[in-house]
Amino acid sequence: MAQKLINIKKLKIGVIGLGYVGLPLALELGKKFDVIGYDKSNSRIRNLTINEDINKEVSKTELKKSKYLTLTDENGTLIGRDIFIITVPTPILKNKKPDLKPLIEATKTISKLIKKNGIVIYESTVYPGATEEVCVPIIEKYSKFKLNTDFFVGYSPERINPGDKNHNLTSIKKIVSGSNRQSLEIIDRVYKSIIKAGTYRAESIKVAEAAKVIENIQRDVNIALINEFSLIFDKLGLNTHSVLNAAATKWNFIKFQPGLVGGHCIGIDPYYLTYKSKKIGYNPRVILAGRKINDSMSSHVISKLEKKFKSFNMKLDNAKIVILGITFKENCSDIRNSKAIDLYSSLRKKSKNISCYDKRVNKSDLAKNNEIKMVGRLRKSYYDAIIIASPHDEIKKLGIKKIRSYCANKGIIFDIKSAFAHNLVDLTL
């Protein structure tokens, strides 16, 4: 193997899944290697072929830069690839258990195409052990090959942060791992050739899987703690941000902010580790407690809003409310597991006059959520409440004075993520 693949410049690579993770990776690799980017969605490939990324993460200029990248929705063109990199989503089911179906289907696809001495690298977030316990047996079954004899696997977790132009693929250190020493060497050299920040060799695939999943869990638990502070301070009549600002004057205080915590990573990954944890006989407490708090924050937002309405002798019933920003976080177009949408759905049960304003979210995602009432422009002196949920740059650029102009008499501005100074708005978490 090492002798055959030692010249990495001649490697032929296939990237499976061209979403928020796979597309930037395929583009970067395509500057140096013969790369085929595969996505089963014909419309996705059609848009990318005309240099259009509906996720708005990659510009037209960037899409044109990859000299050796071919885009396709025909998996047969992947035959003969030396390396397959799988970047498909790993969501959860309604019962909060991992949904490995996309990962399994992608593995089955490449299992029928892999050649001898081929390498399969997984980037999708999974629980520790999933690559070797779930994926490897599938490859062995369909290819009739044996691990570390006929083929090799690796795990290099994605660290893409949607909407973040400062921390991108090449500027974030990449964890790499392999099923044996030779495959690790090749995997490391491939990634090192495109990652300016360098790589970190994990001791094993399981270590790399575990490292990835706890990155997001740590953030989830930290935000949950701040959200719990917010719940307590609300009952004490204290402004959470005033307390955080005071506490932050100590050098070792970590200033997280309260908010709605969703998305395809932080809102999902805790359930992958807790699923595996329960399987081995340990019932996690802190992780699930944190997720429970974060999942409850939409209800808290509504409770605060109702209380404020009551102080103005107003009712939430049939109040005219608009939510600014419904993606899971600011400056991205992804609405998967967005808590802003959960908030919208809960408010709809109280009032039918709820609408959303967000020019970032892509139309194809909205088509799948056609119950969401979108508005293309905001109406002056109209809304009883304006909820700033995902403060995209263009929303912040409006300024609080402009946003206030859209409020009716006694209109309320609820700034969930504190995009503006708390003394300029009516409610914050």
SULKACOR-V158894 format. One record per residue. N is the residue number from 1. PSI is psi as a letter, one per 40 degrees, with the letter a starting at -180 (* if undefined). Layout:
n = [N/N]
psi = [PSI/PSI]
This chain:
n = [1/2/3/4/5/6/7/8/9/10/11/12/13/14/15/16/17/18/19/20/21/22/23/24/25/26/27/28/29/30/31/32/33/34/35/36/37/38/39/40/41/42/43/44/45/46/47/48/49/50/51/52/53/54/55/56/57/58/59/60/61/62/63/64/65/66/67/68/69/70/71/72/73/74/75/76/77/78/79/80/81/82/83/84/85/86/87/88/89/90/91/92/93/94/95/96/97/98/99/100/101/102/103/104/105/106/107/108/109/110/111/112/113/114/115/116/117/118/119/120/121/122/123/124/125/126/127/128/129/130/131/132/133/134/135/136/137/138/139/140/141/142/143/144/145/146/147/148/149/150/151/152/153/154/155/156/157/158/159/160/161/162/163/164/165/166/167/168/169/170/171/172/173/174/175/176/177/178/179/180/181/182/183/184/185/186/187/188/189/190/191/192/193/194/195/196/197/198/199/200/201/202/203/204/205/206/207/208/209/210/211/212/213/214/215/216/217/218/219/220/221/222/223/224/225/226/227/228/229/230/231/232/233/234/235/236/237/238/239/240/241/242/243/244/245/246/247/248/249/250/251/252/253/254/255/256/257/258/259/260/261/262/263/264/265/266/267/268/269/270/271/272/273/274/275/276/277/278/279/280/281/282/283/284/285/286/287/288/289/290/291/292/293/294/295/296/297/298/299/300/301/302/303/304/305/306/307/308/309/310/311/312/313/314/315/316/317/318/319/320/321/322/323/324/325/326/327/328/329/330/331/332/333/334/335/336/337/338/339/340/341/342/343/344/345/346/347/348/349/350/351/352/353/354/355/356/357/358/359/360/361/362/363/364/365/366/367/368/369/370/371/372/373/374/375/376/377/378/379/380/381/382/383/384/385/386/387/388/389/390/391/392/393/394/395/396/397/398/399/400/401/402/403/404/405/406/407/408/409/410/411/412/413/414/415/416/417/418/419/420/421/422/423/424/425/426/427/428/429]
psi = [d/d/d/d/e/d/g/d/d/e/i/h/i/h/h/h/h/f/a/d/d/d/d/d/d/d/d/d/d/e/e/d/i/h/h/h/h/h/h/e/h/d/d/d/d/d/d/d/d/f/f/h/h/e/e/f/d/h/i/d/d/d/d/e/d/h/d/f/h/h/h/i/e/h/e/d/e/e/h/e/i/d/h/h/h/h/f/i/i/g/a/i/i/d/e/e/i/h/g/e/d/d/d/d/d/d/d/d/d/d/d/e/e/i/i/h/e/i/h/h/h/h/e/i/h/i/i/h/e/d/d/d/d/d/d/d/d/d/d/d/d/d/d/e/i/h/h/e/d/d/i/i/i/i/h/g/h/i/f/h/g/h/e/h/e/d/g/a/d/e/e/h/h/h/h/i/i/i/e/i/d/d/d/d/d/d/d/d/d/d/d/d/e/e/h/d/e/a/i/h/h/i/d/i/d/d/d/d/d/d/d/d/d/e/d/d/d/d/d/d/d/d/d/d/d/d/d/d/d/d/d/d/d/d/d/e/f/i/h/d/d/d/d/d/d/d/d/e/e/h/d/e/h/h/g/i/i/i/a/h/h/b/i/e/c/d/e/d/d/d/d/d/d/d/d/d/d/d/d/e/e/h/h/i/d/d/d/d/d/d/d/d/d/d/e/e/d/d/d/d/d/d/d/d/d/d/d/d/d/d/d/e/f/i/i/d/h/e/i/h/h/h/h/h/h/e/i/e/i/i/f/i/e/h/e/h/f/h/e/d/d/d/d/d/d/d/d/d/e/d/i/e/f/h/i/i/h/h/e/d/h/i/d/d/d/d/d/e/f/e/e/h/h/i/i/d/i/i/h/i/f/d/h/d/h/h/h/h/d/g/g/i/d/d/d/d/d/d/i/d/d/d/d/d/e/e/i/i/h/e/i/h/h/h/g/d/e/f/d/i/h/d/e/e/i/d/i/i/*]
